[in-house]
């Protein structure tokens, strides 16, 4: 894999002096061209250069220029997504690695090629960034037979790293069908990548343990262990503490310091809450307060720093869909189809209630001012008129 462009690059990325490194083919790094000033690297500039260099047709450049999108961190990613073949021999596919190498050579800036099988991970990961990790697709597998994380190159699908869950299952002699079927090893939570003490961590809740990994390499940093399984809610992070829901059985919320190493169950757990925790819906963190919607109609507000319950109230319904915080409001979507809108704060204040038939199991999606709500039978787009929130 290769990385030559800066880690903070936006859709129009910067060109500037970088750390000198040996090019992929060996030899001395190219001298920086004196006529290349530091400035933002624009998609149009790259396309013109590719046409002039005989890599692509003008028609392809025009089409790519019209399809620009903010979905990509860097203009080279947009070009690589087109999967064009170079017009110049040996007609390589213009994926991200060859594009980066070509552009570095044209601009006379350093290019670094990293072989993941030979790299000294301990020496280089301290200089890699969170954005580097986010260039890869990190997938979670917490099934009955296999439990691991894997990072894939977005352009080629090649495995960048793979890390198995490290907890000892010790369930071979547990009686019951669930243990025999491997259900006690399952989990359903989505990881969360954060920056803790200036370094990226991927927080991930699994069966029997919650973990922090280095998303750049997959190395396990720390874990806390609990006797629970089938975790569904996503973790939270407030800049200091990580918050995990343990699973379906114990159904507790734990707050964990993120500066540990290895098994920190006995040393880094700050507080635990054991009542009215949502089993399925992910909690929300707003202005130092956590809100969790339980299956049995309770919503609980608690202090993130201490775990102290601020209020617990019944608002009706059972909750599997995760709530949403938008425009200063909390939206809760129940399995009976009701939506309850709350004002965040240290006292319960219901702002509105609405209802759709057939109920919510899936979490909502948001696009601008619009909600996409999927009930058990229909998909709805709901958006206020201009001037309304």
N, C-alpha and C positions, 0 to 999 in steps of 0.2 A: 504494500500500500504506500501511497505517497501523500505528502502534505507540503505544499510550497506556498500556498496563499495564507495570509494572516488569519488567526482564529476568530477575530472579531469582525470578519468581513460580512457586509450586508449585501443585498442584491446588486448594488454597484460597489464593488470591493476596492480597498486601497491598494495602490502600488507604492512600495517604498523599500528602503534598505532593510534587509533581514539578516538573520544569523548566517554567516557563511558556512557552507557545507560542501562536501564532495558530491558532484553530480553522480547520477546512477551509473554512468559508464566509466567512472573513475577519472583521474586526472585532476587538474586544478579547477576551482570554481571560476565561472566566467566573471570577467570584470563588469561592474555596473556601468551601463552606458551613460556618458556625461549628459546626453540630450534627453534623458528620461527623468523629468522632475517628479517629485512626490505628488500624487493626486489620486482622486477616486478612479477606480478602474470600472469603466462603463461597458455594458453589454454591446452597444453599438460599435465601440472601439475594437472589441475583440472580434466581432463578426467581420468588420472591414478588413482587419488584419488577416483573418482566416481566408477570406476571398482573395486578397492580394497575394497570399502565400500559396494559393492553389489547393487549399484543403477542402473547400466546399463551394457550391454554386451560389451565385448572387440570389437566385430564387429561394434557396434554402435559408440564406441569411435574412432575407426579407420576411420569410414566414416565421422564423425564430424571433426576430425583432418584434413582430406583432403579437407574439404569444407570451411576452414577458409577464412574470407573476412574482408576487412577494413570497410565494411558497418556498423559493430556493434562497439559501443563504448567500450564494455567490453566483455571478453570471455563468461561470464555467459549469455549475451544476445544471442550470437550465439547458445549456448546449449539450451536455453529456446525456441528458434525459432523452434527447432526440434520437440517439443511437444511430448516428450517421456513420458511414464509412468514409475514410479519407480518400480524396481523389488522387492522392500521390502514393506511389508504391511505398511500402507493401500493402497499402489500402487497409490499415488498421482501423478497427472500430474506434470512433472518437469518444471514448469513455473518459472518466474524470482523470485517471492517472496519466494517460498519454497527452491529454489536453494541458494538464498542469506542466508536464515536462516540456511540451512544445512552447507554451507561453513563457515559461521561465527562460528558455533559450532565446526566444525572440526579443525579450526585454532586457536580457543580460543581467538577470537577478538570480540569486542563489536558489538551488533546487535541492531538496533533501529527499532521498528515497529510503524508506524504512522497511526492512524485511522483518515481519513479525516473528519469524522462526529463529532469527539470529540476534534480535535486538536485546540489549541489556535493559530489561524493563525497569529495574530499580533506578537506573541512571537517567532514563529519559522521561518517565511518567511525571516527574515533578515539573517538567516544562510543558506538558500537554495540557490542554484546557478542556473545560466542560463542553465547549462548542465542538471540539474534536470528537468527543464521545457521541454527541448528538448527530454526527454525520452518519452514524450507523444505526441499523434497525436492531434494537435489543428486544428479544422476545422471551416470554416466560412460559415454561412448561412445568406445571405442578399437577401431574396426573397420577393415576394409581400405580403405573409401572415406572415412569421416569419423572425426575424432578430436577430441572436445571434452568439456567439462563444462557442464552446464546446471542452473540452480536454478529450481524451479517453486513457485509459490504452492500450498500444500497444499489450500486451500479452493477455488480457482478453476482451477488448472492453468496459469495464466498464467506466461509466462517472466519471471523476475526478472532473471537475467543469463545470459549464455552466453559461454564463453571457449574458443577453439580452442587445441589444442596448438601451441606456438610453434617446436618444433624443426624444422630443415630436414631433410627425409627423404633427399634426394640418392640415391634408389634407382632412378631411372629407367633407368640404364644398367647396373644390376647384373644379371648373367645368372641364369637359373633361373626355375622356375615359381613359387616362393614370392614372389619379388620382383614378377613379373608379376601375380600374384593379390592383391598388397597385404598378404600375410601378415607382412611385416617391419614393418608399421605397427600391428599388433594388440597389445593388452595386455588383461589380465583382472583386474587388481588392484583391490581396494576401497580408496577413500581413507580417511584417518584425520584427524579434526579434533582439534587439540590447542591448548593455550595455551602460547605461547613468548614469554618476556619480557613477559608480561601481555597479549599480543594473540593473537587466534585465527589459526591457520594450518591449512590443509587440505593434508596431505601426500598426494601421489598419484604412483604409479609408472606410467609409460607406456613405450611402445617408444622406444628411443634416449635417453630422459631421464626423470629423476624431478623433480617440481616441488613447490613450496609456493605455495598460492594464499590470498588473503584470502577466506574463505567468505562474507563479507558482500557482496562486490562482484564476486567472480570475478577480481580483478586478480592476475596472476602476480607473485609476490614474488621468487622465485629458482628456479634449476634447476641440476641437474648432468647432464652428458651422458655416455653410454656407448654402445658399439657392440653393443647387444643388443635383443631383442624378445620379445614374448609373456610379459611379466612377469605372474606370478600371485600371489605372496605379498603380503600386506598390509604396509604400513610399520609400524615400531615407533617409539616416542618415550620417552625416559627423563627428560624435563624439560630436557635440554640438547642431546642429539644425536638426529637422525632416522636411522633405519636402513632401507635399501632393499635388496631383492634385484633384480639387474639384469634377469634373464630366462633364457631357455632355452639360449642359446649360450655366453656367457661365464660365466653363473651365478655371479656374485660377490655378496658382501654389502658394502655401503658404509655408513660412518658419516659423517654430514654435520652440521656446525654450522648452526643455524637462524637465525643473525643476519645472513645475507648479503643481497645484492640483485643481481639479474641473473644472469648465468652465473657460478657459483661453483665450477665444476669444478676449477679450478687453485688455489683459495684456501681452500675450506671443507671439503674431504674430509679427515677425520681419519685413517681407516684403511680398508683393504680386505682382505677374506678371500676366497680363491679356491678353497678345497677343501671338499668335503663340505657344500655349501650346498643346502638343499631347493629344488628347482625349482618345486614345486607347493604344498607345505604351508607355511602362514605360520609364521614363528618365534614363540617365546614369550620374554617378558622378565620375569624374576622375581628380585627382590632383586639387581639389578645384573648378572645373568647372562642371556645369551641362549642359547636352546636351538633348534636347527634340525634337522629330520629330513629326510635326503636320500633320493632315489629308490632308492639302492643299499644300504639297510639301516643306514647310519651315522646316529647321533645325535651331534651336536657341541655341547659347552658352551663358551662363550667369554665373556670379560669385555666388558661393553658399553662401558666407558670406553676400553679400549685395543685391543680386537680380539684379544687374546692367547687362544689356545686353551687351555682348562683341561683338557678331555678329549674324546676322540673314540672311540666304541665302536660295535661292531656289536650291534644288538639283534634283528636278523632282520627280514625283510620289506622292502617298498618302500612309500613314503609319498606319497600324494596328498592325503588328508584332513589338515586342520590339527589339531594337538594342542590339548589343553585343560588349563588349570591350574585345579584345584578342590580345596578342602579340603586344601590343602598338598601336593597330589600332581600329577604330570605324567602325562597320559594320551596315549598314542600309538596311532593306529589304522591298521593296515597294510592293503595291498591284498589280502593273503591271508586277512584276517579276524581276525587276532590283535590283542589290545589289551595293550600293555605299560605298566605303571604304575611310574613312577620317583619317587624322592625327590629334590627339588631339592637341589643342592649341588655342591661342588667335587670330588666323586668319584661314579662311577656306582653307584647302589644300586637294584636292581630289587625292587620291593615285591610285585608280582603280575603274572601273565599270564592272559589269558582268550581265548576264541576263539568266533567266530560264523562260520557257513558263508557262503561266497560273497564275502567281502571288502568293504573300504571304499574308495570313491572320494570320496564326499561327506563334508564336515566335519560333526561332530556338532552337535547343538543341546542346550541345557541349560535346564531349568525347575526351579528350586528344587534338590532333591536328585536329580532325574531326568536321565538322559541319553536323548536320542532319537538312535538310531543307524540310519542307512540303509545297508544292504548293497546289493549289486547286484540283490537279489531281494526283500528284506523291509525293513520298518520296525519297529524295536524300541524299546520304552520299558523302561529298566533303572533300578531304584531300590532302594536298600538298605532294610531293615526299620528301624523306629523304633529310634534309638540307634546304628545303623550309619552309617558314612560311605562 
